[in-house]
């Protein structure tokens, strides 16, 4: 995985690549050298060379033994080394400059690469700088630590092109670490810890690959030795004053400039600027905090502190802080570990952090409170440890969740408490559950003889069997057993959760009793709250979506979102946001769908939850309402994450999204590969209900596009029979649309048009599906040589997509309409504008800004821009000046 080097760099002869240790400067220099297309001569001075005058010149001379001037330069350097007055006297310096310039002129065509240029001795740098001015055509690449050339320029040329080697992105880190077969969550953690520094990421990944799969606790202050060495080199590029300031920043979870200035005085700003120049911190945070570019930097700074020194610094931070919760945090960490008052202070601060929604801090503080609680106060310790498990589970903080569970299991606790802890850990683990069989066995052992506790564990086993084993029949049976046990024990809350899971699986399997089971779950009272995404109300909303009732789903989901956010349950919040995004998309409210999808994606990435679910929703929503390229990236990321996590449910979903996007962007062969895998996975998982994941019409349309008409016919017939048997009428219009495409492919355009018109009429409550069907009708009418009908259908589709801000589809419809409205050669007919285009054009011609036009017409600025683009294309115009003369205002 190569660092990114701008494409315009090869246009210049002199390049200075800069960055911190391990950032990939050597790799980038080599890649850039190859891109320049000349043989590379590489010089690589070492730290000890920086103290030896002319060491760099000698390395240059010895690297070119075939050049006579190089041999003369080497001899001159040897001779000068024996004279005490050389090479500092003026005469010797001039001779060295002339000989070095001769070497560079006589050398064969090459690119000179000086790696680790920060260790080039000053004498060599001065001589090379002079000689390079005489050889302006020689390409030179210097790779060095630090920010890059200063205002005084650089020895390789005053006009050198400075390039700061950027950190690797998350996908690039994932590709770099692919040989280590880490889980997506581990890759995310490595990316955060390394800040995208390639060498640091590799050092962290190698350490993880050589240890068991159980992740270390977040507050474990020890980095592996190779990582410590690299971070140490990085920290060595700044002064001791800067390191002291950064140590204070590392001890605070959200250090700000005001806090650091209060502790260190007015020098703080200057010291932070030095740290930023070295790439250690990023000061461009919207909230004014100081963020380490790699969290491993803060980890190493804290690890260097002896315990007593660390406590003293926490005491200083507690005294300077203005935030009560963080003052309590520092005060607790400043106290001795066996001081019970520090436990109380941490527990109190955790409550306040939880109340204000700072769940990451709450997870840290509640675990700290549990660890500081005296061991002889077993009940309080267990209570605090269970709180820590739940806080960690809500935030998806698996390492702290494991640490808190160990505290519970290591003490004399009740079966309820042990099961509570283990179930919370299972819930926190999501798709990252290591040693699932052993964990479930331990939980069942703790629940022995308690049907209510056993039921809770069976529900989790049901989820595991469905998602990871891909066996919904077994999962449904486990949920049924859990229901029976919970009802026998009189535990209605657990019974509701079990019935909800059972109804979910029955719907997937096409069981006729799914609705009855869900109604039972909805009717039972609950004595304790459930996660919002585990409630029957959330499942009812999902079923409403499956049945094409998006407004009903939205009404049910909004209160669930409030509850999920109130409790700080990150996974539940993501699930509800995802469902809301899909509901808004089905209803045609694209802007709202994008907002919900973006929030779900940001929360997922911020808490290191499994990326697969959020990627699926982001792919669907972006592909309809945003950018197709971004949608494809989300889908591919979701596929990769699902494969690594062995999540069969979301592998199907992300492959479906990928296939749909490839089909709509004109890549049917690639779409077929993805959608055929969806069909195989859905078959293995025994998914019988075609309304749950609507891959059937997409695959059939792909088969039609590739000319496999009989296969498409067979798939459509089978799916229609299944939908009819299950009463899934919502599936029929998309199937009818694909059936019409099949008719058109066989030349029966009249039947195809009738089918499409009928399907469009039945889709009036789903504007985007209706628009897609009208677009298919336009293509069919054009093929049937009915251009007027084709234009009308395309215009109707365009109006729908534009009104609902489905930008990729609007562009497709506009392109279709543009082809239909193209004026034949020899004609002088002026293209007609639609009423929306005419009104938009009139306002623009009158000098109204795009933003004001959007306000006047109650549309987005993006819609105005797209409309004006169509107007310009239709009328053959290129500016608003031309538009003002071409468009006549509407008569009052």
MOQUI-V125903 format. One record per backbone hydrogen bond with DSSP energy under -0.5 kcal/mol. NH is the residue of the N-H (numbers start at 0). CO is the residue of the C=O. Records with the same first field share a line. If there is no record, write none. Layout:
BEGIN
NH = CO + CO
END
This chain:
BEGIN
8 = 5
9 = 6
10 = 7
11 = 8
14 = 139
15 = 160
16 = 14 + 141
17 = 15 + 162
18 = 143
22 = 19
27 = 23
28 = 24
29 = 25
30 = 26
31 = 27
32 = 28
33 = 29
34 = 30
35 = 31
36 = 32 + 33
37 = 32
40 = 110
41 = 39
42 = 40 + 112
44 = 114
48 = 45
49 = 45 + 46
50 = 47
51 = 48
52 = 50
54 = 51
57 = 53
58 = 54
59 = 55
60 = 56
61 = 57
62 = 58
63 = 59 + 60
64 = 61
66 = 63
67 = 65
69 = 66
70 = 66
71 = 67
72 = 68
73 = 69
74 = 70
75 = 71
76 = 72
77 = 73
78 = 74
79 = 75
80 = 76
81 = 77 + 78
82 = 79
83 = 81
85 = 82
88 = 84
92 = 88
93 = 89
94 = 90
95 = 91
96 = 92
97 = 93
98 = 94
99 = 95
100 = 96
101 = 97
102 = 98
103 = 99
104 = 100
105 = 101
106 = 102
110 = 38
111 = 138
112 = 40 + 110
113 = 111 + 140
114 = 42 + 112
116 = 113 + 142
118 = 115
119 = 116
124 = 120
125 = 121
126 = 122
127 = 123
128 = 124
129 = 125
130 = 126
131 = 127
132 = 128
133 = 129 + 130
134 = 131
137 = 134
138 = 109 + 136
139 = 12
140 = 111
141 = 14
142 = 113
143 = 16 + 141
145 = 18
149 = 152
152 = 149
156 = 153
159 = 156
160 = 13
161 = 159
162 = 15
164 = 17 + 162
165 = 3
167 = 195
172 = 168
173 = 169
174 = 170
175 = 171
176 = 172
177 = 174
179 = 176
180 = 177
186 = 182
187 = 183
188 = 184
189 = 185
190 = 186
191 = 187
192 = 188
193 = 189
194 = 190
195 = 190
196 = 193
197 = 195
198 = 21
200 = 196
201 = 197
202 = 198
203 = 199
204 = 200
205 = 201
206 = 202
207 = 203
208 = 204
209 = 205
210 = 207
214 = 212
219 = 216
220 = 218
222 = 220
227 = 223
228 = 224
229 = 225
230 = 226
231 = 227
232 = 228
233 = 229
234 = 230
235 = 231
236 = 233
237 = 234
242 = 238
243 = 239
244 = 240
245 = 241
246 = 242
247 = 243
248 = 244
249 = 245
250 = 246
251 = 247 + 248
254 = 251
256 = 287
259 = 255
260 = 256
261 = 257
262 = 258
263 = 259
264 = 260
266 = 263
267 = 264
268 = 265
269 = 265
270 = 266
271 = 267
272 = 268
273 = 269
274 = 270
275 = 271
276 = 272
277 = 273
278 = 275
279 = 274
280 = 274
281 = 290
282 = 280
284 = 282 + 288
287 = 284
289 = 254
290 = 281 + 288
292 = 279
293 = 279
294 = 191
295 = 192
296 = 293
297 = 293
298 = 294
299 = 295
300 = 296
301 = 297
302 = 298
303 = 299
304 = 301
309 = 305
310 = 306
311 = 307
312 = 308
313 = 309
314 = 310
315 = 311
316 = 312
317 = 313
318 = 314
319 = 315
320 = 316
323 = 321
326 = 322
327 = 323
328 = 324
329 = 325
330 = 326
331 = 327
332 = 328
333 = 329
334 = 330 + 331
338 = 335
339 = 337
341 = 338
342 = 338
343 = 339
344 = 340
345 = 341
346 = 342
347 = 343
348 = 344
349 = 345
350 = 346
351 = 347
352 = 348
353 = 349
354 = 350
355 = 351
356 = 353
357 = 352
358 = 356
361 = 357
362 = 358
363 = 359
364 = 360
365 = 361
366 = 362
367 = 363
368 = 364
369 = 365
370 = 366
371 = 367
372 = 368 + 369
376 = 373
377 = 375
380 = 376
381 = 377
382 = 378
383 = 379
384 = 380
385 = 381
386 = 382
387 = 383
388 = 384
389 = 385
390 = 386
391 = 387
392 = 388
393 = 389
394 = 390
395 = 391 + 392
396 = 391
397 = 395
400 = 396
401 = 397
402 = 398
403 = 399
404 = 400
405 = 401
406 = 402
407 = 403
408 = 404
409 = 405
410 = 407
412 = 410
417 = 413
418 = 414
419 = 415
420 = 416
421 = 417
422 = 418
423 = 419
424 = 420
425 = 421
426 = 422
427 = 423
428 = 424
429 = 425
431 = 428
433 = 431
435 = 432
438 = 434
439 = 435
440 = 436
441 = 437
442 = 438
443 = 439
444 = 440
445 = 441
446 = 442
447 = 444
449 = 446
450 = 448
453 = 449
454 = 450
455 = 451
456 = 452
457 = 453
458 = 454
459 = 455
460 = 456
461 = 457
462 = 458
463 = 459
464 = 460
465 = 461
466 = 462
467 = 463
468 = 463
470 = 464
471 = 684
474 = 470
475 = 471
476 = 472
477 = 473
478 = 474
479 = 475
480 = 476
481 = 477
482 = 478
483 = 479
484 = 480
485 = 481
486 = 482
487 = 483
488 = 484
489 = 485 + 486
490 = 485
491 = 489
494 = 490
495 = 491
496 = 492
497 = 493
498 = 494
499 = 495
500 = 496
501 = 497
502 = 498
503 = 499
504 = 500
505 = 501
506 = 502
507 = 503
508 = 504
509 = 505 + 506
510 = 505
513 = 510
516 = 512
517 = 513
518 = 514
519 = 515
520 = 516
521 = 517
522 = 518
523 = 519
533 = 530
534 = 531
538 = 534
539 = 535
540 = 536
541 = 537
542 = 538
543 = 539
544 = 540
545 = 541
546 = 542
547 = 544
548 = 543
552 = 548
553 = 549
554 = 550
555 = 551
556 = 552
557 = 553
558 = 554
559 = 555
560 = 556
561 = 557
562 = 558
563 = 559
564 = 560
565 = 561
566 = 562
567 = 563
568 = 563
569 = 393 + 567
572 = 568
573 = 569
574 = 570
575 = 571
576 = 572
577 = 573
578 = 574
579 = 575
580 = 576
581 = 577
582 = 578
583 = 579
584 = 580
585 = 581
586 = 582
587 = 583 + 584
588 = 583
589 = 587 + 803
592 = 588
593 = 589
594 = 590
595 = 591
596 = 592
597 = 593
598 = 594
599 = 595
600 = 596
601 = 597
602 = 598
603 = 599
604 = 600
605 = 601
606 = 602
607 = 603
608 = 603
613 = 609
614 = 610
615 = 611
616 = 612
617 = 613
618 = 614
619 = 615
620 = 616
621 = 617
622 = 618
623 = 619 + 620
624 = 620
625 = 620 + 621
630 = 626
631 = 627
632 = 628
633 = 629
634 = 630
635 = 631
636 = 632
637 = 633
638 = 634
639 = 635
640 = 636
641 = 637
642 = 638
643 = 639
644 = 640
645 = 641 + 642
646 = 641
647 = 466 + 645
648 = 466
650 = 646
651 = 647
652 = 648
653 = 649
654 = 650
655 = 651
656 = 652
657 = 653
658 = 654
659 = 655
660 = 656
661 = 657
662 = 658
663 = 659
664 = 660
665 = 662
666 = 661
670 = 666
671 = 667
672 = 668
673 = 669
674 = 670
675 = 671
676 = 672
677 = 673
678 = 674
679 = 675
680 = 676
681 = 677
682 = 678
683 = 679
684 = 680
685 = 682
686 = 681
687 = 507 + 685
688 = 507
689 = 687
691 = 688
692 = 688
694 = 692
698 = 694
699 = 695
700 = 696
701 = 697
702 = 698
703 = 699
704 = 700
705 = 701
706 = 703
707 = 702
708 = 706
711 = 707
712 = 708
713 = 709
714 = 710
715 = 711
716 = 712
717 = 713
718 = 714
719 = 715
720 = 716
721 = 717
722 = 718
723 = 719
724 = 720
725 = 721
726 = 722 + 723
727 = 722
728 = 726
730 = 727
731 = 728
732 = 728
734 = 730
735 = 731
736 = 732
737 = 733
738 = 734
739 = 735
740 = 736
741 = 737
742 = 738
743 = 739
744 = 740
745 = 741
746 = 743
747 = 742
748 = 746
751 = 747
752 = 748
753 = 749
754 = 750
755 = 751
756 = 752
757 = 753
758 = 754
759 = 755
760 = 756
761 = 757
762 = 758 + 759
763 = 760
765 = 762
769 = 765
770 = 766
771 = 767
772 = 768
773 = 769
774 = 770
775 = 771
776 = 772
777 = 773
778 = 774
779 = 775
780 = 776
781 = 777
782 = 778
783 = 779
784 = 781
785 = 780
786 = 784
789 = 785
790 = 786
791 = 787
792 = 788
793 = 789
794 = 790
795 = 791
796 = 792
797 = 793
798 = 794
799 = 795
800 = 796
801 = 797
802 = 798
803 = 799
804 = 801
805 = 800
806 = 804
808 = 623
809 = 805
810 = 806
811 = 807
812 = 808
813 = 809
814 = 810
815 = 811
816 = 812
817 = 813
818 = 814
819 = 815
820 = 816
821 = 817
826 = 823
837 = 833
838 = 834
839 = 835
840 = 836
841 = 837
842 = 838
843 = 839
844 = 840
845 = 841
846 = 843
847 = 842
852 = 848
853 = 849
854 = 850
855 = 851
856 = 852
857 = 853
858 = 853
863 = 859
864 = 860
865 = 861
866 = 862
867 = 863
868 = 864
869 = 865
870 = 866
871 = 867
872 = 868
873 = 869
874 = 870
875 = 871
876 = 871
882 = 878
883 = 879
884 = 880 + 881
885 = 881
886 = 882
887 = 885
END
